Amino acid sequence: MNEDQISEALLSLYGDGNRIVFWNDPDREFEESLASLDLDGVTLLRADQMPGLEAKIRMEREQAHNRFLVYSATHVPLPSEDWLLDIRLYSRTFRADRASIILGELGLQEQSLHSHIQARAKFLGSKDRLTRLKKLVQPTDSIRDLDRKMLAVVTKVDQPEFLGILTALYHAIPDSDLDALPPAWDEIEKYDLLESFWSMVQGQFGYSENSPTLKNLLIRLMVSDFAHSITAELPAALAHLMLPRLFLSSASVCLSQWRDSNSRSDSYDRLSKMVGDALKIDSLLPGMQIEPLLDNKTFLVIEKFIAVSLRDRVTATTATINAEAVKAIAKHRQNGYWADRNRGAIGATREALHAVYDALIAAADLFGLRGEFSTGFDYNSAQAMFDGYATTLHQFDRLYRHFIEAADAATAQGWEILKSLRDGVEDCYTNWFLTNVSLKWGKFVEDELLKEWRVEGVTPQPWFFHKVEAALMESDRRVFVIISDALRYEAAKELVDVLNGTYRIQAEIQPMLGVLPSYTALGMAALLPHSKISYSDKGDVLVDGQSSAAGNRSNILAPKKGVAVKADDLKDMKKDAGREFVKPYEVVYVYHNTIDAIGDSGSTEGKTFEAVRQALTELSDLIRMIMNNLNGTYIYVTADHGFLFQETALDASDKNALTDKPAGALTAKKRYLLGRNLPDSTKAYHGSTAITAGADGDMEFWVPKGNNRFHFVGGSRFVHGGAMLQEITVPLIRVRQIKGDAKSKTSVKNVGVMVMTQSPKITTNRYRFELMQTEKATDRVKPATLDIAVYEDGQAITNIERVTFDSTQDNLDSWKKSVWLSLQKRGYDKKGCYHLILRNAEDGIEVQRVEVSISIAFMDDF
């Protein structure tokens, strides 16, 4: 009953000649509401605030025909003390206790709740609390339901689910004090909800103590989650802290939903660390294997243990590495709680852990690739080895770069667990790969290529402009040429993979044979239209007699209706200005310089691989800008040369020192020397630019053998100029914008995923679902990362598992994944409506919904 209902009930008593109603309210529940009652024509008379004789005279003499409400905030007096007894006997009595009113206001059907409402008078004394409770109550609610919803009001949760209430309490515990209580705890005690709360805890988790505490409950929840998620025996030191086995799944579901909460996961991170430290979890892990711990997410220290153990496994098995197994573990953990960059609040830790696993994957793949060449590089010609680099060997460079990138990202966050693995990776790449490649390739350079600088079937870099002219004739459209200084072939291959995963873009790559020495001035000149390349007396590179320096390139391009522009300048133009700029030209050369600008400086060369990553992003953006803003349909991306880079500093053994410049030398750099009439040297390959670059005149060069340097001035880890495959395998990417009906073939989507069992029937508290990709992942079919759980009425009733489907293989077995889900300990209706729901982890969009039934066997209750 609300005030309107009270008014209506009172007025109904004034009938059949009755004009006086008595209302005794000893608990003063409605005293404040008297003034708000709508009682037209009824006079309020406070019998507790005037003498009885005065009241009697007023009602029976002075206003004998008026209607009265005689209110008293006291009990009904004894007959011997009641001055108004005679009037009371012929009048009507109104009774309206607070419990009856609230029952009506809440719309509760069970009148048996009357006494419980009375017992919760303190909670219900606030209009604000009552209003919030009313939004949650259902007509059929029980005593337990009401108390749970009162707890929801106190803890300020939107959904009155007990797991949410419990995690809200933990979330509110002050920092750095596991014994502290949340502010709402005082209200729970004040409103007599404490006993009910612990009763719910016992029913949900089986936890009961003489003096239960939130701290003790939390410890048992986390120990139980640990026990439930591993496939080994729980350490003996923790066994006594485990909840009854029947309730382990409920503990895991509770913590899983807590971790999955965007608004509360930071408190999980904080409290789980405190619990882990208190239990000394780190001291209990040595001796355990990775596999039994794979599905555990309870403690950060376990994640660290798995990462270290996987590192040790990679380090110990470099010669026999199972790279796919390492990758499966690392990817699984990256989808877990602690290494997922998109979860939780301690982002730096997650970034570091994710990077650690990326590094382990790269290292395992690197060692696995080395295993494929355990007998050496058995190429029988320069052509075979050049093709081998373009198809396979460049992956050594990419994997090394990926490892260093990831390891540096982890180190930047203060994580040093990859330090020992770095040595093994460095030894594999620098001492084994670069050394053996340089020895094998060096023989072809010395015996074949210095005499005739050509590889069968490979376009020489000086012929590049013929490709541009062919494109102009083919399309009759403007051609854009992006030249990225020092864009190495392996990085360009990665750029192609990115572009081919972009709607309406198609890219393909082929290698060109770069000029030698592989330095910027000569490489840039080779890419310009020309009849001949030559050198000035000072060693400057000339194109058809003109300087090929940056400031003169538009003049060289002008006869071909071309222009040169810096990438940054073009990017800064607004759309209309950019279109106006390119309008007069058929060929637009765009010069991009990120990798060389950073790598070719002693102060920044350590950031070479960061520069590569930055360059790939910039080039991808530049290509899209040209297509979208400048209507660019045909784009070439190439480079003047590649580069060599190694993480560790070089020493004297890496140096072919030049004690004196030979007579005729004009220029001496780290990886090349130019001059005329140069003598032979045992420390260098001696060649002619007429052969290696088609240059007119008698300019000769020295380049150090292998991957050595002549000197280290200005940095030595990043170099180019020599004859190594990484330097002279120049990428040529052709990018096309696809229009018309063909563009549908470039659409990008996620792999499909299906539940293999139709209408699954869950018969145990922990159930395994089998899922499968419907197609393999490719450039245009991206991996799908899904959050998977069983739901009832929009609420998860199991743990939520994140799984990535990313197999690129044709083997159907590799498309399958298993997901273990645990049900909360509670009753389930065999005919109830439950669904297994798959949602995209990135945007929460539902991918699939499958109806499931739940029929827990009787023995599961024991």
C-alpha positions in Angstrom: 0.0 0.0 0.0 1.2 3.4 -0.9 -0.3 6.8 0.2 -3.0 6.7 -2.5 -3.9 3.2 -1.4 -4.1 4.2 2.2 -6.3 7.2 1.3 -8.6 4.9 -0.8 -8.8 2.3 2.0 -9.7 5.0 4.7 -12.4 6.6 2.6 -14.0 3.3 2.0 -14.7 3.1 5.8 -16.9 6.2 5.7 -20.1 4.6 4.6 -23.4 3.4 6.0 -23.6 6.5 8.3 -20.2 6.1 9.8 -18.3 9.3 10.2 -15.5 8.5 12.6 -12.5 6.2 12.0 -9.8 5.4 14.6 -6.2 4.7 13.6 -3.6 3.7 16.1 0.0 3.6 14.8 2.3 2.8 17.7 5.4 2.3 15.6 4.8 5.8 14.0 5.3 4.2 10.6 2.9 6.5 8.9 3.1 9.7 10.9 5.0 11.5 8.3 2.6 10.5 5.6 -0.5 12.0 7.3 -0.1 15.3 5.6 0.1 13.7 2.2 -3.1 11.7 2.4 -5.9 12.7 0.1 -9.0 12.6 2.5 -11.4 15.2 1.1 -14.0 16.2 3.7 -12.3 14.3 6.5 -10.8 16.2 9.5 -7.6 14.8 11.0 -7.7 14.7 14.7 -4.6 13.8 16.7 -6.0 12.1 19.8 -2.4 11.7 21.2 -1.9 15.5 21.1 -5.1 16.7 22.9 -7.0 15.9 26.0 -9.6 13.2 25.6 -12.5 15.4 26.8 -11.7 18.1 24.3 -11.6 15.5 21.5 -14.9 14.1 22.7 -16.7 17.5 22.8 -15.4 18.4 19.4 -16.6 15.2 17.7 -20.0 14.9 19.5 -21.0 18.5 20.2 -19.2 21.1 18.2 -18.9 19.2 14.8 -21.4 16.4 15.4 -22.0 16.0 11.7 -18.4 16.1 10.4 -16.2 13.2 9.4 -13.1 12.5 11.5 -9.9 10.5 11.2 -8.8 10.0 14.8 -5.0 9.2 14.6 -2.8 8.3 17.5 0.8 7.3 17.4 0.2 5.0 20.4 -1.2 1.6 21.2 -5.0 1.4 21.8 -5.5 2.3 25.5 -7.0 -0.1 28.0 -10.8 0.3 28.2 -10.5 1.7 31.8 -8.2 4.4 30.5 -9.9 5.2 27.2 -11.7 8.6 27.3 -13.1 7.9 23.8 -14.2 4.3 24.4 -17.9 4.9 23.8 -17.1 6.6 20.5 -14.6 3.9 19.5 -17.3 1.2 20.0 -19.7 2.7 17.5 -17.1 3.9 15.0 -14.8 2.0 12.6 -11.1 1.0 13.1 -8.4 1.2 10.4 -5.3 -1.0 10.6 -2.3 -0.4 8.2 1.0 -1.9 9.3 4.1 -1.1 7.2 4.6 -4.7 6.2 1.2 -5.0 4.6 1.7 -1.8 2.7 5.1 -2.9 1.4 3.8 -6.3 0.4 1.2 -4.5 -1.7 3.6 -2.0 -3.1 6.1 -4.6 -4.1 3.3 -6.7 -5.7 4.3 -9.8 -3.8 1.8 -12.6 -3.9 2.9 -14.6 -0.8 1.2 -13.2 2.3 3.5 -15.5 4.3 6.2 -12.9 3.6 4.5 -10.5 6.0 6.6 -11.4 9.0 9.8 -11.3 6.9 9.0 -7.9 5.7 8.5 -6.8 9.3 12.0 -8.3 10.1 13.5 -6.2 7.4 12.0 -3.0 8.6 15.3 -1.2 8.9 16.2 -1.8 5.3 12.7 -0.9 4.1 12.6 2.3 6.1 14.2 4.2 3.3 12.1 5.3 0.4 15.1 5.2 -1.9 16.1 1.7 -1.0 12.4 0.6 -1.4 12.2 2.2 -4.8 15.4 0.4 -6.0 14.2 -2.9 -4.5 10.9 -2.6 -6.3 12.6 -2.5 -9.7 14.1 -6.0 -8.9 11.3 -7.8 -7.2 9.1 -10.4 -9.0 5.6 -11.3 -7.7 6.6 -14.9 -6.9 9.8 -14.1 -5.0 10.7 -16.1 -1.9 12.3 -15.0 1.3 15.7 -15.9 -0.1 15.0 -14.0 -3.3 14.0 -10.9 -1.4 17.2 -11.0 0.7 19.3 -11.5 -2.3 17.8 -8.5 -4.0 18.2 -6.4 -0.9 21.9 -7.3 -1.0 21.9 -6.2 -4.6 20.5 -2.8 -3.6 23.1 -2.5 -0.8 26.0 -3.4 -3.1 24.6 -1.3 -6.0 24.6 -4.0 -8.6 22.2 -3.9 -11.6 21.5 -7.6 -11.8 20.5 -9.3 -8.5 22.7 -12.4 -9.1 24.6 -13.6 -6.1 27.9 -14.0 -8.0 27.6 -10.3 -9.0 26.8 -9.3 -5.5 29.8 -11.2 -4.1 32.3 -9.8 -6.7 30.9 -6.3 -6.1 31.8 -6.7 -2.4 35.3 -7.9 -3.2 35.7 -5.1 -5.8 35.1 -2.6 -3.1 37.7 -3.9 -0.7 40.3 -1.1 -0.1 43.7 -1.6 -1.8 46.5 -3.6 -0.2 44.5 -5.0 2.7 43.1 -8.5 2.4 41.5 -8.2 5.9 39.6 -5.0 5.1 35.9 -5.0 4.5 34.0 -3.2 1.8 31.9 -0.1 2.8 28.7 -2.0 2.1 29.5 -4.6 4.8 28.3 -2.2 7.5 25.0 -1.9 5.8 24.6 -5.6 5.4 25.1 -5.9 9.2 22.9 -2.9 10.0 20.0 -4.2 7.9 20.2 -7.8 9.4 21.3 -9.4 6.1 24.5 -11.0 7.3 23.0 -14.3 8.3 21.2 -14.5 5.0 24.4 -13.6 3.1 26.4 -16.4 4.6 23.5 -18.8 4.1 23.6 -18.0 0.4 27.4 -18.4 0.4 27.0 -21.9 1.9 24.4 -22.8 -0.6 26.4 -21.6 -3.5 29.9 -22.7 -2.5 29.6 -25.1 0.4 31.6 -22.7 2.6 30.8 -22.8 6.3 32.8 -21.7 9.4 31.9 -20.7 12.9 33.2 -17.2 12.1 33.1 -16.9 8.3 35.0 -14.0 6.7 35.3 -12.6 3.2 39.0 -13.2 3.3 38.7 -16.9 4.1 36.0 -17.3 1.5 38.2 -15.6 -1.1 41.1 -17.9 -0.3 39.0 -20.9 -0.7 37.4 -19.7 -3.9 40.8 -19.2 -5.5 42.3 -22.4 -4.2 39.2 -24.2 -5.5 39.4 -22.5 -8.9 43.1 -23.6 -9.0 42.1 -27.2 -8.2 39.3 -27.3 -10.7 41.3 -26.0 -13.6 44.3 -28.2 -13.5 44.7 -31.8 -14.5 47.2 -32.7 -11.7 46.8 -33.1 -8.0 46.4 -29.9 -6.0 49.6 -29.3 -3.9 49.2 -30.8 -0.5 49.8 -27.5 1.2 46.5 -26.2 -0.3 44.3 -29.2 0.0 42.7 -28.2 3.3 41.7 -24.8 1.8 39.7 -26.4 -1.0 35.9 -26.1 -1.0 33.9 -29.4 -1.1 34.4 -31.0 -4.6 30.8 -30.6 -5.4 31.2 -26.8 -5.4 34.5 -26.5 -7.3 32.7 -25.6 -10.6 30.7 -22.9 -8.9 33.9 -21.3 -7.6 35.4 -21.4 -11.1 32.3 -19.9 -12.6 32.3 -17.1 -10.0 36.0 -16.2 -10.6 35.7 -16.5 -14.4 32.8 -14.0 -14.4 34.7 -11.7 -12.1 37.8 -11.8 -14.4 35.5 -11.2 -17.4 34.0 -8.1 -16.0 35.4 -4.9 -17.6 34.5 -2.9 -14.5 35.7 -5.2 -11.8 38.6 -7.2 -13.2 41.2 -4.8 -11.8 40.2 -5.8 -8.2 40.6 -9.4 -9.2 44.2 -8.7 -10.3 44.9 -7.0 -7.1 43.3 -9.5 -4.7 44.5 -12.6 -6.5 48.1 -11.3 -6.1 47.6 -10.8 -2.4 46.1 -14.3 -2.0 48.8 -15.8 -4.2 51.5 -14.1 -2.1 49.8 -15.2 1.1 49.6 -18.8 0.0 53.2 -18.7 -1.5 51.9 -20.2 -4.7 55.3 -19.6 -6.4 57.0 -22.0 -4.0 54.5 -24.8 -4.8 54.9 -24.7 -8.6 58.5 -26.0 -9.2 58.3 -29.6 -10.5 55.0 -29.1 -12.2 54.6 -29.4 -15.9 53.0 -26.9 -18.3 50.3 -29.1 -19.7 48.3 -29.7 -16.4 48.3 -25.9 -15.9 47.2 -24.9 -19.4 43.6 -24.0 -18.5 44.4 -22.2 -15.2 43.9 -18.5 -14.9 43.8 -18.1 -11.1 47.1 -16.4 -10.3 49.5 -14.2 -12.3 52.4 -16.1 -10.8 51.2 -19.3 -12.6 51.2 -17.4 -15.9 54.8 -16.4 -15.2 55.7 -19.9 -14.3 54.2 -21.2 -17.6 56.0 -18.6 -19.6 59.3 -19.4 -18.0 58.8 -23.1 -18.4 57.9 -22.7 -22.0 61.0 -20.6 -22.5 63.1 -23.3 -20.9 61.5 -25.9 -23.2 62.3 -23.9 -26.3 65.9 -23.3 -25.1 66.4 -27.0 -24.2 65.0 -28.4 -27.5 66.3 -26.0 -30.2 67.7 -28.9 -32.2 64.5 -30.9 -32.1 61.9 -28.2 -31.5 58.2 -28.9 -32.0 57.3 -25.4 -33.1 53.6 -26.2 -33.6 53.3 -27.5 -30.0 55.0 -24.4 -28.6 52.8 -22.2 -30.7 49.7 -24.0 -29.5 50.6 -23.4 -25.9 51.6 -19.8 -26.4 48.4 -18.9 -28.4 46.3 -20.7 -25.8 47.8 -18.6 -23.0 47.5 -15.4 -25.0 43.8 -16.1 -25.2 43.8 -16.6 -21.4 43.3 -13.9 -18.8 46.8 -12.7 -17.9 48.3 -12.4 -21.4 45.4 -11.0 -23.3 46.1 -7.4 -24.1 42.4 -6.5 -24.3 41.6 -7.7 -20.7 42.0 -6.3 -17.3 43.6 -3.2 -15.9 47.2 -4.0 -15.5 47.8 -3.4 -19.2 51.6 -3.2 -19.0 51.9 -6.6 -17.5 49.6 -8.1 -20.1 51.4 -6.4 -22.9 54.7 -7.8 -21.6 53.3 -11.3 -21.2 51.7 -11.2 -24.7 55.0 -10.1 -26.1 56.9 -12.9 -24.3 54.6 -15.5 -25.9 55.1 -13.7 -29.3 58.8 -14.0 -28.8 58.6 -17.7 -27.9 56.5 -18.4 -31.0 59.1 -16.6 -33.2 62.0 -18.3 -31.6 60.4 -21.8 -31.9 59.6 -21.1 -35.6 63.2 -19.9 -36.1 64.7 -23.0 -34.6 62.2 -25.1 -36.5 63.2 -23.5 -39.8 66.9 -24.1 -39.0 66.0 -27.7 -38.6 64.7 -27.8 -42.1 68.2 -26.9 -43.3 70.1 -29.2 -40.9 72.2 -30.4 -43.8 73.1 -26.9 -44.9 72.1 -24.7 -47.8 72.3 -27.2 -50.7 71.8 -24.8 -53.6 73.7 -25.5 -56.8 73.5 -22.1 -58.5 73.0 -18.4 -57.8 69.6 -18.6 -59.4 68.5 -21.4 -57.1 69.8 -19.7 -54.0 68.3 -16.3 -55.0 64.9 -18.0 -55.6 65.4 -19.9 -52.3 65.8 -16.6 -50.4 62.7 -15.1 -52.1 60.6 -18.1 -51.2 61.9 -19.4 -47.9 65.2 -18.1 -46.5 63.9 -14.6 -46.0 61.8 -16.1 -43.2 64.9 -16.3 -41.1 65.2 -12.5 -41.3 61.5 -12.0 -40.5 61.4 -14.4 -37.6 64.6 -12.8 -36.1 63.0 -9.4 -36.5 59.7 -10.6 -34.9 61.6 -12.1 -32.0 63.7 -9.0 -31.3 60.6 -6.8 -31.6 58.6 -8.9 -29.1 61.6 -9.4 -26.7 62.3 -5.7 -26.7 58.6 -5.0 -25.9 58.8 -7.3 -22.9 62.1 -5.9 -21.8 60.6 -2.3 -22.0 58.1 -3.4 -19.3 60.9 -4.7 -17.1 60.5 -8.3 -18.0 63.9 -10.1 -18.4 62.8 -13.7 -18.7 63.9 -13.8 -22.4 67.5 -12.9 -21.7 68.8 -16.4 -21.9 66.8 -17.2 -25.0 68.1 -14.1 -26.8 71.6 -15.6 -26.8 70.3 -18.7 -28.5 68.3 -16.8 -31.1 71.3 -14.5 -31.7 73.6 -17.5 -32.1 71.1 -19.2 -34.5 70.6 -16.1 -36.7 74.0 -14.3 -36.6 76.5 -17.2 -36.1 74.6 -19.9 -38.0 72.3 -18.4 -40.6 74.2 -15.3 -41.6 77.5 -17.0 -41.6 76.4 -20.0 -43.6 74.4 -18.0 -46.0 77.3 -15.6 -46.6 79.7 -18.5 -47.2 77.4 -20.2 -49.7 76.1 -17.1 -51.4 79.6 -15.6 -51.4 80.9 -18.4 -53.6 78.3 -17.6 -56.2 79.0 -13.9 -56.0 82.8 -14.5 -56.4 82.6 -17.2 -59.0 79.6 -16.1 -61.1 77.9 -12.8 -60.3 80.9 -10.4 -60.3 81.5 -11.5 -63.8 77.9 -11.3 -64.9 75.5 -9.6 -62.5 72.3 -11.4 -63.5 70.0 -14.1 -62.2 67.9 -16.0 -64.7 64.2 -15.0 -64.5 64.8 -12.0 -62.2 64.3 -8.4 -63.2 67.4 -6.3 -62.6 66.8 -3.2 -60.6 67.9 -0.8 -63.5 65.1 -2.2 -65.6 62.4 -1.2 -63.1 61.0 1.7 -65.2 60.1 -0.7 -68.0 57.6 -2.1 -65.6 56.1 1.3 -65.1 55.9 2.0 -68.8 54.2 -1.4 -69.3 51.6 -0.5 -66.6 51.0 2.8 -68.3 50.4 1.2 -71.7 48.2 -1.5 -70.1 45.9 0.7 -68.1 46.3 4.1 -69.6 46.1 5.4 -66.0 48.4 7.2 -63.7 51.0 5.1 -62.0 52.3 5.8 -58.5 55.7 4.5 -57.5 56.5 4.4 -53.7 60.2 4.0 -53.0 60.8 3.2 -49.4 64.4 3.5 -48.4 65.9 0.2 -47.1 62.6 -1.7 -47.3 63.9 -5.2 -47.0 62.4 -8.0 -49.0 61.1 -9.9 -45.9 59.4 -6.8 -44.6 57.9 -6.1 -48.0 56.5 -9.6 -48.0 54.8 -8.9 -44.7 53.3 -5.7 -46.2 51.9 -7.8 -49.0 50.2 -10.0 -46.5 48.6 -7.0 -44.8 47.5 -5.5 -48.1 45.9 -8.7 -49.3 43.8 -8.7 -46.1 42.3 -5.3 -47.1 39.1 -5.0 -49.0 39.4 -3.9 -52.7 43.2 -4.2 -52.6 45.2 -6.9 -54.3 49.0 -7.1 -54.0 51.7 -9.3 -55.4 55.4 -9.4 -54.9 58.4 -10.4 -56.9 62.1 -9.9 -56.2 64.4 -7.8 -58.3 68.2 -8.1 -58.3 69.5 -4.9 -56.8 72.6 -3.0 -57.9 76.0 -3.5 -56.3 77.2 -1.7 -54.2 73.7 -1.7 -52.6 73.6 1.9 -51.4 71.0 4.6 -51.6 72.4 6.9 -54.4 73.0 4.1 -56.8 69.8 2.2 -56.0 67.6 5.3 -56.3 69.3 6.2 -59.6 68.6 2.7 -61.0 64.9 3.1 -60.3 64.6 6.3 -62.3 64.0 6.3 -66.0 67.3 6.5 -67.8 69.4 5.6 -70.8 72.6 5.4 -68.8 73.9 5.7 -65.3 77.3 7.1 -64.8 79.6 8.7 -62.1 81.0 12.1 -61.9 84.7 12.7 -61.1 83.7 13.0 -57.4 81.8 9.8 -57.4 78.3 11.3 -57.6 75.7 9.2 -59.4 74.4 10.7 -62.7 71.3 9.7 -64.6 71.7 10.6 -68.3 74.3 13.1 -67.3 72.1 14.8 -64.6 72.5 14.6 -60.8 70.3 11.9 -59.4 70.1 13.6 -56.0 66.7 14.1 -54.4 66.3 17.7 -55.5 66.7 16.8 -59.2 64.5 13.8 -59.5 61.5 15.6 -60.8 63.6 17.0 -63.6 64.6 13.4 -64.6 61.0 12.3 -64.5 59.7 15.3 -66.4 60.2 13.8 -69.9 58.1 10.9 -68.8 55.4 13.2 -67.6 56.5 12.4 -64.1 57.1 14.1 -60.7 58.8 13.3 -57.5 57.4 14.1 -54.0 58.2 13.2 -50.5 55.7 10.9 -48.8 55.2 13.2 -45.9 54.5 16.2 -48.2 51.9 14.2 -50.2 50.3 12.8 -47.0 49.9 16.4 -45.7 47.9 17.5 -48.7 44.2 17.7 -48.4 42.2 15.6 -50.9 41.5 18.4 -53.4 45.0 19.7 -53.2 46.5 16.3 -53.7 44.4 15.6 -56.7 45.3 19.0 -58.2 49.0 18.2 -57.6 49.0 14.9 -59.4 46.6 15.9 -62.2 49.3 16.9 -64.7 51.4 13.8 -64.3 51.3 10.2 -65.6 53.9 9.0 -63.2 54.3 10.0 -59.5 57.3 8.9 -57.6 56.7 9.0 -53.8 59.8 8.9 -51.6 59.4 7.3 -48.2 62.2 7.2 -45.7 61.7 5.7 -42.2 63.9 2.6 -42.0 67.1 4.1 -43.4 66.6 7.4 -41.5 66.5 5.6 -38.2 68.8 2.6 -38.9 71.6 4.4 -40.6 72.5 6.4 -37.5 74.6 5.3 -34.6 72.4 6.9 -32.1 69.2 5.2 -33.3 70.2 2.1 -35.1 69.0 0.0 -32.1 65.5 1.0 -33.1 65.8 -0.5 -36.6 63.1 -3.1 -36.2 60.8 -0.5 -34.6 61.4 1.5 -37.7 60.4 -1.4 -39.9 57.1 -1.8 -38.0 56.5 1.9 -38.3 57.3 1.9 -42.0 54.9 -1.0 -42.7 52.1 0.9 -41.0 53.0 4.1 -42.9 53.2 2.4 -46.2 49.8 0.7 -45.7 48.2 4.0 -44.8 50.0 5.7 -47.8 48.7 3.2 -50.2 45.1 3.5 -49.0 45.4 7.3 -49.1 46.6 7.3 -52.7 43.7 5.0 -53.7 41.0 6.8 -51.8 42.1 10.4 -52.1 44.0 10.4 -55.4 42.2 7.7 -57.3 45.3 5.7 -57.6 44.6 2.4 -59.3 48.1 1.1 -60.0 50.8 1.4 -57.4 54.3 0.0 -57.3 56.2 -0.3 -54.0 59.9 -0.9 -54.1 63.2 0.0 -52.5 66.7 1.2 -53.3 68.3 -1.6 -51.2 67.8 -3.8 -48.2 69.9 -4.0 -45.1 71.6 -6.2 -42.6 70.9 -5.9 -38.9 71.9 -7.8 -35.8 71.0 -7.2 -32.2 74.4 -7.7 -30.6 77.2 -5.3 -31.0 80.0 -6.4 -33.4 83.6 -7.0 -32.4 86.9 -7.1 -34.2 86.1 -10.4 -35.8 83.3 -8.8 -37.8 85.6 -6.2 -39.2 87.6 -6.3 -42.4 89.6 -3.3 -41.4 91.1 -1.1 -44.1 94.3 0.2 -42.7 94.7 2.6 -45.7 92.4 3.6 -48.5 93.7 2.1 -51.8 94.9 4.4 -54.5 92.0 5.7 -56.6 89.4 5.4 -53.8 86.8 8.1 -53.8 84.3 7.0 -51.1 84.7 4.5 -48.2 81.7 3.5 -46.2 80.9 0.7 -43.7 79.9 -1.8 -46.4 81.5 -0.5 -49.6 84.3 1.5 -51.2 84.2 3.2 -54.5 87.0 4.2 -56.7 88.8 3.8 -60.0 91.7 1.4 -60.8 91.3 -0.4 -57.5 93.6 -3.3 -56.7 92.3 -6.7 -55.7 92.0 -7.3 -52.0 91.8 -10.5 -49.9 89.3 -8.8 -47.6 86.8 -7.8 -50.2 85.0 -8.6 -53.4 86.3 -6.4 -56.2 83.9 -5.6 -59.0 82.8 -3.0 -61.6 79.6 -1.0 -61.5 79.5 -1.4 -65.3 78.6 -5.1 -64.6 76.6 -4.8 -61.4 74.6 -1.6 -62.2 75.1 -1.1 -65.9 76.9 2.1 -65.2 79.0 3.8 -67.9 82.6 4.5 -67.1 85.2 2.7 -65.0 83.9 3.0 -61.5 84.9 0.0 -59.4 84.1 -1.1 -55.9 85.1 -3.2 -52.9 82.5 -4.7 -50.7 83.5 -6.8 -47.6 83.1 -10.6 -47.9 80.2 -12.1 -46.0 78.5 -9.8 -43.6 81.6 -8.0 -42.3 82.2 -4.3 -42.2 85.1 -2.2 -43.2 84.7 0.1 -40.2 82.2 0.9 -37.5 82.0 4.6 -37.6 78.4 5.9 -37.1 77.1 2.6 -36.0 77.7 -0.9 -37.2 74.7 -3.1 -36.4 72.6 -1.6 -39.3 74.4 -1.7 -42.6 73.9 -2.0 -46.4 76.0 -1.6 -49.4 77.3 -5.2 -49.7 76.3 -8.3 -51.7 74.4 -10.3 -49.0 71.0 -11.5 -50.1 69.3 -9.2 -47.5 70.9 -6.2 -49.2 70.5 -6.9 -52.9 67.1 -8.8 -53.0 65.0 -5.8 -53.8 61.2 -6.1 -53.4 58.8 -5.1 -56.2 55.2 -5.0 -55.1 52.4 -4.3 -57.5 49.3 -3.1 -55.8 46.0 -2.8 -57.6 42.6 -1.4 -56.5 39.9 -3.8 -57.5 36.7 -2.3 -58.8 33.5 -3.6 -60.3 32.2 -7.2 -59.7 35.7 -8.5 -59.0 35.9 -6.5 -55.7 33.6 -9.0 -54.0 36.5 -11.5 -54.2 38.6 -9.2 -52.0 36.1 -9.1 -49.2 37.5 -9.8 -45.8 35.8 -11.9 -43.1 36.5 -14.0 -40.1 36.6 -17.8 -40.3 33.3 -19.5 -39.7 33.0 -21.6 -36.6 30.4 -24.3 -35.9 29.4 -26.4 -32.9 30.0 -30.0 -33.9 27.2 -31.5 -31.8 23.7 -30.4 -32.6 21.4 -29.8 -29.6 24.1 -30.8 -27.0 22.9 -32.3 -23.8 24.9 -31.4 -20.7 25.0 -34.3 -18.3 27.9 -33.4 -16.0 28.9 -30.3 -14.1 32.0 -30.0 -16.4 31.3 -30.5 -20.1 33.4 -30.5 -23.2 32.1 -28.8 -26.3 33.7 -29.6 -29.7 33.9 -26.7 -32.2 35.4 -26.5 -35.6 36.4 -23.9 -38.2 34.5 -24.1 -41.4 37.4 -22.9 -43.5 41.1 -22.3 -43.2 42.5 -18.8 -42.3 44.0 -16.9 -45.2 44.9 -13.3 -46.0 41.3 -12.5 -46.5 39.8 -15.0 -44.1 40.9 -13.8 -40.7 41.2 -15.8 -37.5 38.2 -15.6 -35.2 38.6 -15.1 -31.5 35.4 -16.0 -29.6 34.1 -15.8 -26.1 32.1 -19.0 -25.4 29.8 -19.8 -22.5 26.3 -21.3 -21.6 23.7 -18.7 -20.9 20.2 -18.6 -19.3 18.1 -15.4 -19.8 21.2 -13.5 -20.8 23.2 -14.5 -17.8 26.3 -16.7 -18.1 25.9 -19.9 -15.9 29.3 -21.2 -16.8 32.8 -19.9 -17.0 33.5 -17.8 -20.2 36.3 -19.2 -22.3 38.1 -17.3 -25.0 39.3 -19.3 -28.0 41.0 -18.4 -31.3 40.3 -20.3 -34.5 43.3 -19.6 -36.7 44.4 -22.7 -38.5 45.9 -22.1 -41.9 46.3 -25.7 -42.7 44.3 -27.9 -45.0 44.2 -30.7 -42.4 40.6 -30.7 -40.9 41.9 -32.0 -37.6 43.7 -28.8 -37.1 40.4 -26.9 -37.4 38.9 -28.5 -34.3 39.1 -27.0 -30.8 37.7 -28.3 -27.5 36.2 -26.0 -24.9 35.6 -27.1 -21.3 32.7 -25.3 -19.5 31.7 -25.7 -15.9 28.2 -25.2 -14.6 27.4 -23.4 -11.4 26.2 -25.6 -8.6 22.4 -25.1 -8.6 19.3 -26.8 -9.8 18.5 -26.9 -13.6 15.2 -27.6 -15.3 15.5 -30.4 -17.7 13.0 -28.5 -19.9 14.6 -25.2 -19.3 15.8 -22.8 -22.0 19.7 -22.7 -22.1 22.0 -21.7 -24.9 25.6 -22.1 -25.8 26.5 -18.7 -27.2 29.6 -17.8 -29.3 30.5 -14.1 -29.3 33.2 -12.2 -31.1 35.7 -11.2 -28.5 36.5 -7.9 -30.1 33.0 -6.4 -30.4 30.7 -8.7 -28.5 28.6 -9.5 -31.6 26.9 -12.9 -31.3 28.3 -15.3 -33.9 26.2 -18.4 -33.1 23.6 -19.6 -30.6 22.9 -23.3 -30.0 20.1 -24.5 -27.7 21.4 -26.9 -25.1 19.6 -29.0 -22.5 20.9 -29.7 -19.0 20.2 -33.0 -17.3 22.7 -33.5 -14.4 22.9 -37.1 -13.4 21.9 -38.0 -9.8 25.4 -39.1 -8.9 26.8 -35.7 -9.6 25.2 -34.6 -6.3 27.7 -36.6 -4.4 
